[in-house]
Amino acid sequence: MKHQKPFKTKLKADALQALYSLIEALLQTNVKDDDDKLLFAALAEIKHRLYMKMDTPQREYQISLSPTHAFALRILSTCYVHDNRSYLGNKLHSIANEVHKHYS
């Protein structure tokens, strides 16, 4: 089934670090809605994977994400990052578009 295929993307080291920091800061937010709690749980899992990746310094990282994690990044981009002109905002917007295309 197409919706079970992992989503793969590449992130440069600085983008990976910036994404990690963004998720870490966002997870400090107190959420009450179950939908947000579900999103934050997926983002916490992504944060852990990014942390594990950073253990081996590289210039560029390839990341394979489950559909749940891919859509969590898409939601992060569309609902929480409002500046697509920043480096990370642009990268997340690109990932969001790739996720949409991958699972359409």
ABEGO torsion letter per residue (X at the ends): XAAABBBBBBBBAAAAAAAAAAAAAAAABBBABAAAAAAAAAAAAAAAAAAAAAABBBABBBBBBBAAAAAAAAAAAAAABABAABAAAAAAAAAAAAAAAAAX
